[in-house]
Structure formats: structure tokens, C-alpha cells
Amino acid sequence: MNRYETVFILTPVLSEEQAAETVDKFKKFLKGKGASIKHEENWGLRKLAYPIQKKTTGFYYLMEFEAPGEVITPFETEFRRDERVLRFLTTAMDKFHTLYAESRRNKAKEKKETKAEA
Amino acid sequence: MADEIRYLNPIDIETKQEKYCRFKKHGIKYIDYKDADFLLKLCNEQGKLLPRRLTGTSLKYQRKVAQAVKKARHLALMPYVADMLK
């Protein structure tokens, strides 16, 4: 079971629930293949550094999961098939990457708490 | 007595500032492709990667930086070509 991290961009044309529905589709696909999702982040609508398919903004979504190796290629063909996804990138997470991801998560949590208190 | 030339104020020869690899010094082990503003520090105005002789980073981390910047460009977090980025 290796650890992977996927970031993908959805077209801005979608409404909120359509975007959420596509994300659920990928989550179900992963769960169906026996992967366990560790962490998700929704960066929401962000400006792209250069236009992709004539669009200048996109919904960014990050997913961190643990899965056996052979799940990745069908997962990526799933991304290629879905035309709502502008771009995706799956990276394998080595030891330092996982440590970094955890520390990033704690920092985000602390920031949220301090914001909640303030 | 030509050798006894004394300057009014001592000429400050530009001391060569010792370059260091910022990743080794601060003990950074992983360069994240997601935070673009850190990667922008290692690029010039056109968004191109700065060479090692200017940034002083070691070869091992320069390769990691290059990979991270290319992933960030793929995800449109960083531009391939930019003008007046900073």
C-alpha cells in the first residue's frame, strides 16, 4: 500500500454541487478499489497562471490517499475520460513528503483554531 | 615615500558573501510543488529557474527544486513564461 497525492483542476463552468459531485465520483472510485483517503483539501476557485482550454480559473482539489500500486493507472484513465477535469497530477509520496504533509496539516489546523479564537 | 599612501577612509573591498545551500542550512527535506510563492523565490522575473551559481543550492536540492517547479507549472500554479513576475 503506497501513499499518493493527487491534485486536479475542474472547469469553472461547473456549479458548486456539480463540482462536489465529480469529486465524489472519484472518491467512490478510489474506495471501490480498496484505497483509503487520508486527507482532502478544497482550494476552491483559483486563478490559473496561464489559460487552460481557454479558461483562466479552475476549482482546485487535493486528495491524499493510500492505495495499492495497480489502482493508479485506472484511476488516471478515469480522470482522462472525464471532460470536466482540466488537469490532474498524481504523485507518489515518499517519507519526507508524508512528514511534510502532516506538518502542513497541523499548521493549517492551528491557524484555523487561532482564527476561531480571535 | 610612495608606499606610505594612507587613504582618508579604508577602502571596503567588497567582501565575498559566502553562498550557502538554504535547504541544507535550514534542514528542509522536502520541497513542496504546491506552495508557488516559495518556488517563485528561486525563479527570475520571466519565471525561469535561477542557476545554482546564483542561488548557491546544492545539486541534490536543485534537482528537487527543478522537479517541483515543473510540477507546479503543469498544475498552472506557476507560469511557463511570465514577464515582471516579481
Backbone of each chain as ProteinMPNN parsed JSONL, in Angstrom:
{"seq_chain_A": "MNRYETVFILTPVLSEEQAAETVDKFKKFLKGKGASIKHEENWGLRKLAYPIQKKTTGFYYLMEFEAPGEVITPFETEFRRDERVLRFLTTAMDKFHTLYAESRRNKAKEKKETKAEA", "coords_chain_A": {"N_chain_A": [[0.859, -1.184, 0.0], [0.913, 1.954, -1.128], [1.507, 5.476, -0.677], [-0.282, 8.156, -2.033], [-0.675, 11.317, -3.691], [-3.011, 13.417, -5.076], [-3.662, 16.118, -7.203], [-6.181, 17.941, -8.69], [-7.815, 19.821, -11.319], [-10.902, 21.349, -11.837], [-13.276, 22.357, -14.319], [-14.252, 25.807, -14.355], [-16.811, 26.238, -15.131], [-18.622, 24.634, -13.982], [-21.258, 24.26, -11.547], [-21.465, 24.666, -7.939], [-22.476, 22.285, -6.766], [-22.203, 20.494, -8.808], [-19.468, 20.353, -9.082], [-18.812, 19.262, -6.606], [-20.049, 16.85, -6.914], [-18.57, 15.605, -8.947], [-16.186, 15.286, -7.605], [-16.978, 13.513, -5.659], [-17.462, 11.331, -7.241], [-14.895, 10.5, -7.965], [-13.929, 9.872, -5.498], [-15.552, 7.762, -4.767], [-14.753, 5.959, -6.662], [-12.137, 5.46, -5.867], [-12.534, 4.378, -3.31], [-13.908, 2.132, -4.012], [-11.871, 0.675, -5.138], [-10.477, -0.134, -2.99], [-8.933, 1.728, -1.718], [-7.759, 4.002, 0.84], [-8.817, 7.089, 1.865], [-6.859, 9.688, 2.987], [-6.725, 12.397, 3.394], [-8.308, 15.429, 2.487], [-8.482, 18.382, 0.492], [-10.035, 21.368, -0.359], [-9.363, 23.767, -2.548], [-10.935, 25.491, -3.767], [-12.15, 28.027, -6.038], [-9.661, 29.147, -8.142], [-7.274, 31.389, -9.629], [-5.771, 30.59, -12.729], [-2.349, 30.176, -13.71], [-1.865, 30.341, -16.368], [-3.963, 30.318, -19.272], [-6.012, 27.426, -19.52], [-7.45, 25.363, -21.846], [-8.836, 27.612, -22.802], [-9.777, 28.688, -20.438], [-9.559, 30.696, -17.52], [-9.738, 30.326, -14.837], [-10.137, 27.896, -12.172], [-11.46, 25.051, -10.354], [-9.674, 23.913, -7.716], [-8.558, 20.82, -6.352], [-7.434, 18.758, -3.751], [-6.223, 15.52, -3.007], [-5.366, 13.052, -0.725], [-4.228, 9.83, -0.474], [-4.149, 6.324, 0.401], [-3.099, 3.559, -1.341], [-3.046, 0.449, -3.197], [-0.536, -0.239, -5.7], [-1.519, -0.881, -8.293], [-3.834, 0.473, -8.633], [-3.542, 2.933, -9.664], [-3.214, 3.456, -12.485], [-5.813, 2.805, -13.694], [-7.217, 4.74, -12.266], [-6.19, 7.092, -13.26], [-6.936, 6.914, -15.931], [-9.598, 7.237, -15.559], [-9.657, 9.908, -14.846], [-8.816, 10.953, -17.279], [-10.876, 10.351, -18.909], [-12.978, 11.862, -17.987], [-14.435, 14.809, -18.935], [-14.786, 17.063, -17.486], [-12.642, 17.517, -15.984], [-9.89, 19.552, -15.956], [-7.141, 19.287, -15.573], [-4.789, 17.029, -14.086], [-2.697, 15.672, -11.474], [-0.844, 13.119, -10.236], [1.091, 12.181, -7.497], [3.594, 10.13, -6.107], [4.121, 9.526, -2.658], [6.923, 10.014, -0.788], [8.939, 9.313, 2.148], [9.736, 11.803, 3.261], [7.917, 13.448, 2.092], [5.474, 12.653, 3.177], [5.885, 13.312, 5.86], [6.105, 16.052, 5.636], [3.557, 16.645, 4.68], [1.957, 16.007, 6.861], [2.863, 17.869, 8.757], [2.097, 20.157, 7.5], [-0.612, 19.938, 7.613], [-1.105, 20.079, 10.362], [-0.29, 22.662, 10.829], [-2.168, 24.066, 9.373], [-4.409, 23.406, 10.837], [-3.844, 24.577, 13.301], [-3.843, 27.235, 12.525], [-6.488, 27.546, 11.9], [-7.654, 27.205, 14.402], [-6.555, 29.348, 15.825], [-7.717, 31.369, 14.376], [-10.363, 30.903, 14.909], [-10.457, 31.458, 17.632], [-9.697, 34.116, 17.642]], "CA_chain_A": [[0.0, 0.0, 0.0], [1.736, 3.162, -1.136], [0.742, 6.681, -0.401], [-0.27, 9.023, -3.207], [-1.337, 12.612, -3.533], [-3.481, 13.865, -6.394], [-4.26, 17.45, -7.286], [-6.793, 18.076, -10.019], [-8.491, 21.102, -11.549], [-12.175, 21.182, -12.543], [-13.607, 23.567, -15.088], [-15.027, 26.754, -13.538], [-18.183, 26.36, -15.633], [-19.499, 23.815, -13.142], [-21.787, 24.893, -10.316], [-20.857, 24.101, -6.731], [-22.788, 20.875, -6.448], [-21.647, 19.638, -9.876], [-18.053, 20.125, -8.747], [-18.773, 18.316, -5.482], [-20.478, 15.535, -7.394], [-17.445, 14.972, -9.651], [-15.193, 14.867, -6.615], [-17.488, 12.281, -5.021], [-17.314, 10.226, -8.189], [-13.523, 9.977, -7.863], [-13.75, 9.272, -4.155], [-16.185, 6.416, -4.77], [-13.901, 5.07, -7.48], [-10.99, 5.046, -5.043], [-12.98, 3.468, -2.221], [-14.246, 0.864, -4.653], [-10.654, -0.083, -5.442], [-9.802, -0.531, -1.765], [-7.988, 2.756, -1.233], [-8.318, 4.734, 1.983], [-8.49, 8.51, 1.655], [-6.32, 10.184, 4.248], [-6.927, 13.839, 3.62], [-8.771, 16.14, 1.283], [-8.483, 19.841, 0.62], [-10.715, 22.012, -1.478], [-8.832, 25.109, -2.607], [-11.972, 26.349, -4.343], [-11.878, 28.63, -7.339], [-8.39, 29.865, -8.135], [-6.863, 31.867, -10.948], [-4.694, 29.766, -13.284], [-1.209, 31.014, -14.11], [-1.998, 30.505, -17.824], [-5.272, 29.725, -19.604], [-6.087, 26.022, -19.959], [-8.693, 25.194, -22.613], [-9.479, 28.94, -22.875], [-10.378, 29.11, -19.158], [-8.487, 31.297, -16.714], [-9.857, 29.944, -13.421], [-10.492, 26.485, -12.042], [-11.628, 24.534, -8.978], [-8.556, 23.025, -7.367], [-8.934, 19.87, -5.299], [-6.285, 17.915, -3.398], [-6.655, 14.289, -2.337], [-4.22, 12.252, -0.297], [-4.833, 8.525, -0.176], [-3.246, 5.173, 0.445], [-3.702, 2.614, -2.285], [-2.084, -0.434, -3.869], [0.034, 0.396, -6.878], [-2.171, -1.069, -9.597], [-5.07, 1.263, -8.711], [-3.287, 4.296, -10.163], [-3.472, 3.658, -13.924], [-7.246, 3.009, -13.996], [-7.661, 5.996, -11.668], [-5.817, 8.195, -14.145], [-7.783, 6.88, -17.129], [-10.867, 7.832, -15.127], [-9.501, 11.363, -14.969], [-8.696, 11.35, -18.693], [-12.178, 10.188, -19.571], [-13.942, 12.866, -17.542], [-14.02, 16.054, -19.6], [-14.907, 18.223, -16.594], [-11.355, 17.72, -15.298], [-8.966, 20.235, -16.867], [-5.782, 18.793, -15.445], [-4.619, 16.281, -12.836], [-1.32, 15.26, -11.261], [-0.726, 12.192, -9.096], [2.497, 11.991, -7.112], [3.825, 9.167, -5.035], [4.63, 10.271, -1.515], [7.978, 9.313, -0.059], [8.906, 9.537, 3.606], [9.784, 13.221, 3.621], [6.703, 14.113, 1.63], [4.398, 12.399, 4.151], [6.145, 14.112, 7.069], [5.776, 17.437, 5.317], [2.101, 16.808, 4.551], [1.357, 16.023, 8.201], [3.151, 19.143, 9.452], [1.309, 21.199, 6.842], [-1.994, 19.813, 8.093], [-1.217, 20.603, 11.731], [-0.184, 24.127, 10.791], [-3.459, 24.594, 8.914], [-5.381, 23.26, 11.924], [-3.575, 25.606, 14.318], [-4.27, 28.548, 12.038], [-7.947, 27.634, 11.996], [-8.034, 27.407, 15.804], [-6.273, 30.732, 16.26], [-8.714, 32.264, 13.764], [-11.647, 30.732, 15.615], [-10.422, 32.181, 18.921], [-9.592, 35.589, 17.503]], "C_chain_A": [[0.898, 1.237, 0.0], [0.84, 4.359, -0.92], [0.854, 7.603, -1.605], [-0.974, 10.319, -2.866], [-1.74, 13.082, -4.922], [-4.043, 15.265, -6.27], [-4.918, 17.519, -8.653], [-7.616, 19.356, -10.079], [-9.763, 20.811, -12.322], [-12.509, 22.488, -13.25], [-14.445, 24.508, -14.215], [-16.48, 26.827, -13.963], [-19.14, 25.632, -14.695], [-20.061, 24.651, -11.991], [-21.18, 24.148, -9.131], [-21.179, 22.624, -6.614], [-22.293, 19.97, -7.573], [-20.198, 19.325, -9.554], [-17.965, 19.091, -7.638], [-19.114, 16.917, -5.969], [-19.347, 14.847, -8.142], [-16.411, 14.466, -8.652], [-15.661, 13.582, -5.946], [-17.291, 11.088, -5.944], [-15.913, 9.626, -8.05], [-13.313, 9.302, -6.515], [-14.342, 7.878, -4.144], [-15.318, 5.457, -5.547], [-12.758, 4.535, -6.637], [-11.43, 4.051, -3.98], [-13.296, 2.119, -2.816], [-13.015, 0.016, -4.894], [-9.891, -0.423, -4.166], [-8.784, 0.483, -1.301], [-8.615, 3.452, -0.039], [-7.852, 6.172, 1.867], [-8.059, 9.087, 2.989], [-6.732, 11.629, 4.484], [-7.415, 14.462, 2.346], [-8.683, 17.63, 1.543], [-9.188, 20.407, -0.597], [-10.219, 23.439, -1.544], [-9.817, 26.054, -3.263], [-11.523, 26.927, -5.661], [-10.579, 29.427, -7.244], [-8.055, 30.296, -9.539], [-5.721, 31.006, -11.452], [-3.576, 30.688, -13.748], [-1.226, 31.231, -15.614], [-3.309, 29.829, -18.21], [-5.146, 28.28, -20.066], [-7.439, 25.867, -20.632], [-9.501, 26.489, -22.569], [-10.113, 29.354, -21.551], [-9.268, 29.638, -18.269], [-8.64, 30.971, -15.232], [-10.256, 28.484, -13.356], [-10.67, 26.122, -10.59], [-10.476, 23.579, -8.712], [-9.009, 22.083, -6.27], [-7.741, 18.978, -5.036], [-6.816, 16.69, -2.688], [-5.42, 13.456, -1.992], [-4.778, 10.913, 0.112], [-3.776, 7.447, -0.169], [-3.882, 4.093, -0.416], [-2.63, 1.662, -2.77], [-1.69, 0.148, -5.215], [-0.825, 0.283, -8.106], [-3.464, -0.259, -9.692], [-4.827, 2.512, -9.552], [-3.631, 4.427, -11.642], [-4.966, 3.718, -14.232], [-7.767, 4.326, -13.43], [-7.367, 7.145, -12.623], [-6.63, 8.135, -15.426], [-9.151, 7.449, -16.79], [-10.798, 9.358, -15.261], [-9.513, 11.772, -16.433], [-10.058, 11.305, -19.349], [-13.095, 11.351, -19.221], [-13.544, 14.214, -18.122], [-14.204, 17.255, -18.685], [-13.566, 18.532, -15.919], [-10.402, 18.354, -16.294], [-7.6, 19.585, -16.81], [-5.668, 18.042, -14.129], [-3.154, 15.914, -12.712], [-1.279, 14.366, -10.041], [0.74, 12.041, -8.772], [2.568, 10.946, -6.017], [4.466, 9.914, -3.886], [5.711, 9.467, -0.831], [7.953, 9.771, 1.404], [8.841, 11.024, 3.931], [8.503, 13.926, 3.221], [5.583, 13.901, 2.648], [4.613, 13.222, 5.413], [5.731, 15.549, 6.826], [4.269, 17.638, 5.288], [1.474, 16.872, 5.934], [1.607, 17.372, 8.872], [2.327, 20.25, 8.825], [-0.111, 21.163, 7.383], [-2.107, 20.401, 9.491], [-1.168, 22.125, 11.705], [-1.528, 24.702, 10.384], [-4.457, 24.52, 10.06], [-5.145, 24.367, 12.942], [-4.108, 26.942, 13.817], [-5.774, 28.665, 12.213], [-8.328, 27.914, 13.448], [-7.771, 28.854, 16.19], [-7.322, 31.652, 15.642], [-10.026, 32.154, 14.541], [-11.599, 31.526, 16.913], [-10.48, 33.676, 18.663], [-10.955, 36.184, 17.175]], "O_chain_A": [[1.559, 1.535, 0.995], [-0.388, 4.278, -0.971], [1.944, 7.811, -2.138], [-1.745, 10.414, -1.911], [-0.914, 13.139, -5.833], [-4.804, 15.564, -5.35], [-4.294, 17.194, -9.663], [-8.051, 19.897, -9.062], [-9.733, 20.115, -13.337], [-12.087, 23.569, -12.839], [-15.262, 24.044, -13.419], [-17.305, 27.404, -13.254], [-20.322, 25.968, -14.618], [-19.439, 25.607, -11.527], [-20.482, 23.146, -9.291], [-20.291, 21.801, -6.394], [-21.991, 18.802, -7.331], [-19.742, 18.194, -9.723], [-17.158, 18.163, -7.701], [-18.549, 15.926, -5.505], [-19.166, 13.638, -8.001], [-15.838, 13.388, -8.811], [-14.867, 12.675, -5.693], [-16.994, 9.98, -5.497], [-15.752, 8.405, -8.021], [-12.612, 8.296, -6.407], [-13.756, 6.937, -3.609], [-15.154, 4.297, -5.167], [-12.44, 3.346, -6.668], [-10.791, 3.02, -3.77], [-13.001, 1.082, -2.223], [-13.086, -1.212, -4.864], [-8.777, -0.942, -4.236], [-7.86, 0.139, -0.565], [-9.838, 3.497, 0.095], [-6.655, 6.447, 1.781], [-8.776, 8.999, 3.986], [-7.043, 12.034, 5.604], [-6.997, 14.082, 1.252], [-8.797, 18.081, 2.683], [-8.957, 19.971, -1.725], [-10.592, 24.257, -0.704], [-9.588, 27.262, -3.322], [-10.633, 26.392, -6.322], [-10.425, 30.278, -6.368], [-8.476, 29.677, -10.516], [-4.793, 30.713, -10.698], [-3.818, 31.833, -14.13], [-0.657, 32.211, -16.096], [-3.728, 28.875, -17.556], [-4.294, 27.947, -20.89], [-8.467, 26.208, -20.046], [-10.708, 26.464, -22.329], [-10.916, 30.287, -21.531], [-8.163, 29.097, -18.26], [-7.757, 31.304, -14.441], [-10.664, 27.899, -14.359], [-10.122, 26.772, -9.7], [-10.321, 22.566, -9.394], [-9.747, 22.477, -5.368], [-7.103, 18.492, -5.97], [-7.733, 16.781, -1.872], [-4.562, 13.194, -2.834], [-5.687, 10.839, 0.939], [-2.664, 7.63, -0.663], [-5.053, 3.754, -0.244], [-1.446, 1.999, -2.766], [-2.432, 0.938, -5.798], [-0.886, 1.22, -8.902], [-4.131, -0.295, -10.726], [-5.768, 3.092, -10.093], [-4.273, 5.402, -12.034], [-5.379, 4.61, -14.974], [-8.642, 4.96, -14.021], [-8.179, 8.056, -12.783], [-6.988, 9.179, -15.972], [-9.794, 8.072, -17.634], [-11.74, 10.004, -15.72], [-10.118, 12.776, -16.807], [-10.366, 12.108, -20.23], [-13.896, 11.783, -20.049], [-12.454, 14.715, -17.846], [-13.821, 18.366, -19.055], [-13.357, 19.613, -15.369], [-10.126, 17.782, -17.349], [-6.966, 19.353, -17.839], [-6.36, 18.367, -13.163], [-2.44, 15.847, -13.713], [-1.634, 14.789, -8.94], [1.554, 11.799, -9.664], [1.722, 10.887, -5.125], [5.262, 10.829, -4.1], [5.459, 8.364, -0.347], [7.067, 10.512, 1.829], [8.029, 11.465, 4.744], [8.049, 14.858, 3.885], [4.832, 14.826, 2.956], [3.664, 13.767, 5.976], [5.102, 16.187, 7.67], [3.751, 18.637, 5.786], [0.574, 17.677, 6.176], [0.706, 17.953, 9.475], [1.901, 21.178, 9.513], [-0.74, 22.201, 7.588], [-3.057, 21.122, 9.796], [-1.89, 22.797, 12.442], [-1.99, 25.69, 10.955], [-5.257, 25.436, 10.253], [-6.085, 25.018, 13.399], [-4.738, 27.691, 14.563], [-6.289, 29.71, 12.611], [-9.2, 28.739, 13.72], [-8.618, 29.515, 16.791], [-7.772, 32.602, 16.283], [-10.705, 33.148, 14.799], [-12.57, 32.192, 17.27], [-11.191, 34.416, 19.344], [-11.077, 37.399, 17.021]]}, "seq_chain_B": "MADEIRYLNPIDIETKQEKYCRFKKHGIKYIDYKDADFLLKLCNEQGKLLPRRLTGTSLKYQRKVAQAVKKARHLALMPYVADMLK", "coords_chain_B": {"N_chain_B": [[58.444, 58.691, -0.768], [56.524, 56.715, -1.553], [55.191, 54.489, -0.753], [53.882, 55.032, 1.485], [51.069, 55.484, 1.363], [48.267, 56.795, 2.602], [44.832, 56.199, 3.023], [41.973, 58.293, 3.162], [39.503, 57.214, 4.136], [39.192, 53.753, 4.995], [39.363, 51.652, 2.159], [36.556, 49.744, 1.292], [36.867, 46.644, 0.415], [34.849, 44.681, -1.543], [33.454, 42.356, 0.369], [33.376, 38.911, -0.186], [30.332, 37.4, -0.031], [29.599, 34.512, 1.659], [28.186, 31.894, -0.096], [25.398, 29.783, 0.565], [23.72, 26.613, 0.808], [20.379, 26.845, 1.017], [18.663, 24.875, 1.687], [20.042, 22.859, 2.911], [21.012, 24.249, 5.077], [18.731, 25.156, 6.545], [17.689, 22.739, 6.958], [15.656, 21.734, 5.351], [13.757, 19.182, 4.062], [11.959, 18.402, 2.166], [10.708, 19.663, -0.862], [7.952, 21.416, -1.608], [5.637, 21.15, -4.235], [3.403, 22.575, -4.24], [3.305, 25.048, -2.886], [3.506, 27.928, -4.372], [4.595, 30.43, -3.973], [6.917, 30.11, -2.538], [8.486, 28.786, -4.381], [8.664, 30.714, -6.285], [10.589, 32.366, -5.34], [12.858, 31.193, -6.181], [12.999, 31.678, -8.813], [13.526, 33.674, -11.806], [12.531, 36.945, -13.133], [11.244, 36.217, -15.463], [10.127, 33.852, -14.817], [11.81, 31.788, -15.077], [14.018, 29.148, -13.976], [16.407, 29.861, -11.448], [19.961, 29.67, -11.771], [22.302, 27.418, -10.159], [24.652, 28.671, -9.456], [23.915, 31.19, -8.768], [21.958, 30.952, -6.781], [23.148, 29.226, -5.07], [22.414, 26.725, -4.241], [22.666, 23.228, -3.406], [23.482, 20.415, -5.55], [21.784, 18.213, -5.235], [19.452, 19.309, -4.079], [18.834, 21.206, -5.948], [17.935, 19.711, -8.077], [15.606, 18.693, -6.959], [14.179, 21.025, -6.631], [13.889, 21.75, -9.293], [12.24, 19.698, -10.227], [9.983, 20.169, -8.651], [9.192, 22.711, -9.503], [8.544, 22.176, -12.126], [6.36, 20.496, -11.797], [4.622, 22.266, -10.541], [4.254, 24.081, -12.573], [2.944, 22.475, -14.389], [0.512, 22.201, -13.11], [-0.514, 24.676, -13.372], [0.027, 26.392, -11.299], [2.2, 27.876, -11.428], [3.57, 30.069, -13.89], [4.609, 29.14, -17.266], [5.9, 30.92, -18.908], [6.636, 34.181, -18.116], [6.206, 37.723, -17.552], [7.774, 40.252, -15.726], [7.353, 39.042, -13.191], [7.845, 39.294, -10.464]], "CA_chain_B": [[57.811, 57.791, 0.208], [55.252, 56.45, -2.224], [54.397, 53.395, -0.215], [53.133, 55.419, 2.667], [49.843, 56.183, 0.958], [47.203, 56.485, 3.549], [43.559, 56.662, 2.476], [41.177, 59.013, 4.167], [38.761, 56.148, 4.861], [39.687, 52.466, 4.447], [38.536, 51.218, 1.01], [35.977, 48.463, 1.734], [36.853, 45.697, -0.685], [33.533, 44.054, -1.444], [33.768, 41.011, 0.911], [32.568, 37.949, -0.931], [29.401, 36.824, 0.927], [29.683, 33.071, 1.457], [26.876, 31.371, -0.528], [25.128, 28.508, 1.245], [22.52, 25.951, 0.301], [19.371, 27.187, 2.02], [17.922, 23.686, 2.113], [20.868, 22.139, 3.889], [21.176, 25.069, 6.281], [17.525, 25.146, 7.371], [17.248, 21.365, 7.168], [14.407, 21.44, 4.621], [13.989, 17.881, 3.423], [11.057, 18.172, 1.041], [10.298, 20.926, -1.494], [6.574, 21.154, -1.991], [5.328, 21.767, -5.522], [2.118, 23.269, -4.158], [3.354, 26.474, -2.488], [4.17, 28.556, -5.511], [5.358, 31.649, -3.663], [8.291, 29.764, -2.164], [9.224, 28.443, -5.604], [8.926, 31.936, -7.054], [11.841, 32.969, -4.846], [14.003, 30.582, -6.871], [12.885, 31.9, -10.255], [13.745, 35.093, -12.124], [11.27, 37.633, -13.464], [10.497, 35.55, -16.534], [9.615, 32.566, -14.369], [12.774, 30.72, -15.344], [14.711, 28.713, -12.763], [17.708, 30.507, -11.248], [21.016, 28.662, -11.747], [22.864, 27.11, -8.835], [25.734, 29.584, -9.083], [23.356, 32.399, -8.149], [21.238, 30.67, -5.533], [24.054, 28.533, -4.162], [21.851, 25.479, -3.698], [23.484, 22.055, -3.773], [22.942, 19.723, -6.739], [20.677, 17.33, -4.852], [18.212, 20.054, -3.875], [18.476, 21.921, -7.176], [17.108, 18.793, -8.879], [14.257, 18.621, -6.354], [13.507, 22.296, -6.934], [13.501, 21.727, -10.711], [11.063, 18.824, -10.372], [8.816, 20.797, -8.019], [8.743, 23.83, -10.333], [7.877, 21.651, -13.327], [5.02, 20.019, -11.404], [3.778, 23.443, -10.281], [3.868, 24.663, -13.873], [1.931, 21.605, -15.001], [-0.779, 22.431, -12.451], [-0.864, 26.092, -13.557], [0.268, 27.211, -10.109], [3.273, 28.797, -11.826], [3.528, 30.189, -15.347], [5.791, 28.671, -18.002], [6.583, 32.128, -19.369], [5.977, 35.311, -17.451], [7.029, 38.947, -17.588], [7.651, 41.027, -14.48], [6.632, 38.161, -12.264], [8.011, 39.683, -9.052]], "C_chain_B": [[56.443, 57.375, -0.348], [54.447, 55.401, -1.46], [53.563, 53.851, 0.975], [51.851, 56.136, 2.242], [48.771, 55.802, 1.97], [45.897, 57.019, 2.999], [42.793, 57.383, 3.569], [40.321, 58.003, 4.914], [39.144, 54.815, 4.212], [38.784, 52.022, 3.296], [37.928, 49.87, 1.399], [35.915, 47.556, 0.504], [35.595, 44.84, -0.486], [33.737, 42.63, -0.963], [32.803, 40.023, 0.247], [31.697, 37.207, 0.081], [29.33, 35.327, 0.647], [28.286, 32.546, 1.089], [26.639, 30.055, 0.199], [23.851, 27.926, 0.662], [21.445, 26.103, 1.356], [18.642, 25.947, 2.509], [18.722, 22.91, 3.145], [20.902, 22.92, 5.193], [19.916, 24.95, 7.143], [16.994, 23.732, 7.56], [15.934, 21.062, 6.495], [14.633, 20.139, 3.857], [13.107, 17.704, 2.199], [10.634, 19.522, 0.479], [8.929, 20.679, -2.094], [6.265, 21.877, -3.297], [4.066, 22.612, -5.403], [2.275, 24.72, -3.718], [4.217, 27.222, -3.503], [5.008, 29.742, -5.054], [6.745, 31.316, -3.129], [9.104, 29.476, -3.415], [9.529, 29.689, -6.414], [10.225, 32.586, -6.601], [13.034, 32.431, -5.625], [13.909, 30.768, -8.375], [13.158, 33.37, -10.524], [12.437, 35.694, -12.613], [10.509, 36.884, -14.537], [9.972, 34.196, -16.083], [10.571, 31.433, -14.642], [13.52, 30.383, -14.06], [16.051, 29.419, -12.652], [18.785, 29.432, -11.183], [21.624, 28.514, -10.367], [23.919, 28.129, -8.446], [25.182, 30.849, -8.466], [22.703, 32.065, -6.815], [22.127, 29.905, -4.55], [23.495, 27.219, -3.652], [22.7, 24.304, -4.187], [22.755, 21.292, -4.885], [21.706, 18.909, -6.374], [19.388, 18.127, -4.724], [17.843, 20.848, -5.108], [17.612, 21.024, -8.056], [15.713, 18.717, -8.299], [13.487, 19.89, -6.671], [13.019, 22.261, -8.376], [12.257, 20.864, -10.89], [9.819, 19.502, -9.817], [8.284, 21.916, -8.905], [8.024, 23.288, -11.563], [6.503, 21.121, -12.989], [4.1, 21.208, -11.18], [3.353, 24.071, -11.6], [2.789, 23.816, -14.526], [0.558, 21.908, -14.416], [-1.181, 23.89, -12.533], [-0.777, 26.863, -12.257], [1.359, 28.216, -10.418], [3.241, 28.889, -13.343], [4.768, 29.57, -15.987], [6.618, 29.876, -18.422], [5.88, 33.307, -18.724], [6.836, 36.534, -17.664], [6.718, 39.748, -16.336], [6.832, 40.227, -13.461], [6.659, 38.737, -10.86], [7.214, 40.948, -8.778]], "O_chain_B": [[55.392, 57.619, 0.244], [53.217, 55.394, -1.493], [52.655, 53.148, 1.418], [51.572, 57.247, 2.694], [48.435, 54.631, 2.148], [45.839, 58.164, 2.551], [42.958, 57.101, 4.756], [40.374, 57.916, 6.141], [39.392, 54.762, 3.008], [37.561, 52.016, 3.443], [38.651, 48.952, 1.787], [35.025, 47.688, -0.336], [35.33, 44.347, 0.611], [34.139, 41.768, -1.744], [31.601, 40.266, 0.137], [32.205, 36.485, 0.939], [29.034, 34.918, -0.476], [27.329, 32.72, 1.843], [27.579, 29.294, 0.425], [23.017, 28.639, 0.102], [21.565, 25.566, 2.457], [18.07, 25.944, 3.6], [18.179, 22.377, 4.113], [20.831, 22.342, 6.277], [20.013, 24.675, 8.338], [15.982, 23.528, 8.231], [15.164, 20.235, 6.983], [15.592, 20.017, 3.095], [13.452, 16.949, 1.29], [10.249, 20.42, 1.227], [8.766, 19.839, -2.979], [6.584, 23.055, -3.458], [3.69, 23.295, -6.356], [1.472, 25.562, -4.12], [5.446, 27.16, -3.494], [6.03, 30.043, -5.672], [7.66, 32.131, -3.244], [10.267, 29.868, -3.512], [10.52, 29.736, -7.142], [10.886, 33.274, -7.378], [14.072, 33.084, -5.733], [14.628, 30.119, -9.135], [13.048, 34.212, -9.632], [11.379, 35.069, -12.532], [9.278, 36.894, -14.547], [9.419, 33.456, -16.897], [10.227, 30.263, -14.475], [13.644, 31.22, -13.166], [16.76, 29.565, -13.648], [18.552, 28.375, -10.597], [21.475, 29.388, -9.512], [24.085, 28.434, -7.265], [25.886, 31.525, -7.716], [22.865, 32.793, -5.835], [21.89, 29.933, -3.343], [24.048, 26.645, -2.714], [23.356, 24.373, -5.226], [21.565, 21.503, -5.123], [20.711, 18.908, -7.099], [18.341, 17.689, -5.2], [16.666, 21.146, -5.316], [16.677, 21.495, -8.704], [14.733, 18.679, -9.043], [12.288, 19.845, -6.947], [11.899, 22.677, -8.672], [11.331, 21.239, -11.609], [8.743, 19.434, -10.411], [7.071, 22.066, -9.052], [7.023, 23.854, -12.003], [5.57, 21.265, -13.78], [2.934, 21.177, -11.576], [2.223, 24.542, -11.732], [1.849, 24.334, -15.13], [-0.446, 21.879, -15.129], [-2.102, 24.311, -11.832], [-1.439, 27.891, -12.111], [1.456, 29.264, -9.78], [2.924, 27.91, -14.018], [5.827, 29.477, -15.366], [7.845, 29.88, -18.319], [4.655, 33.412, -18.785], [8.034, 36.427, -17.923], [5.563, 39.901, -15.941], [5.796, 40.664, -12.96], [5.662, 38.693, -10.14], [7.215, 41.446, -7.653]]}, "name": "protein", "num_of_chains": 2, "seq": "MNRYETVFILTPVLSEEQAAETVDKFKKFLKGKGASIKHEENWGLRKLAYPIQKKTTGFYYLMEFEAPGEVITPFETEFRRDERVLRFLTTAMDKFHTLYAESRRNKAKEKKETKAEAMADEIRYLNPIDIETKQEKYCRFKKHGIKYIDYKDADFLLKLCNEQGKLLPRRLTGTSLKYQRKVAQAVKKARHLALMPYVADMLK"}
